[in-house]
């Protein structure tokens, strides 16, 4: 299993998405903010994830992630996090969404 755990947990392997629901339950996250990019959305990956994870069906999504995340983007995502009453962050994608999610 590809797994990195330090202050956050990063799953990277085929089928890793199947663990998101249990991760949310373990962490007691009910209202996550999803941080991703436009390519992931266009590929339909967020919709596929949400179909199996009830908390993601109504989760706010921040997808305006620059290639190299900026303070401005982090603050914009943080504003959505606060406005929506989010209680956790899920990054879907590569390094840029992950870095931005960590900043939030």
C-alpha positions, 0 to 999 in steps of 0.5 A, spaced: 500 500 500 502 506 498 501 511 504 504 517 507 502 519 514 505 525 518 501 531 520 496 528 514 495 522 510 496 521 503 494 515 499 497 513 492 495 507 489 490 504 485 483 504 488 485 509 494 479 513 493 475 507 496 478 509 503 476 516 503 469 515 507 472 511 512 478 516 513 473 521 514 469 517 519 475 516 523 477 523 523 470 525 524 470 530 518 463 531 516 463 537 512 470 537 508 472 542 503 475 538 497 481 542 494 483 539 486 484 542 480 480 543 473 483 537 470 481 533 475 474 535 475 473 535 467 475 528 468 469 526 472 473 524 478 470 528 483 463 526 481 466 519 481 468 520 488 462 523 491 458 517 488 461 513 494 462 518 499 456 521 502 460 527 505 462 529 498 456 529 495 455 536 498 462 538 499 464 545 497 470 544 492 476 549 491 479 548 484 482 554 482 489 551 484 495 554 480 501 550 478 505 553 484 500 555 489 500 562 492 498 565 498 492 568 494 489 562 492 490 559 499 487 565 502 481 564 497 480 557 499 480 558 506 475 563 505 470 558 502 472 553 508 470 558 513 464 560 509 462 553 508 463 551 516 468 545 513 471 541 518 477 538 514 480 538 507 481 533 502 486 534 496 485 530 490 490 530 485 497 532 484 502 536 488 499 543 487 492 541 490 496 537 496 500 543 497 494 548 497 490 543 501 496 543 506 496 551 506 488 551 508 
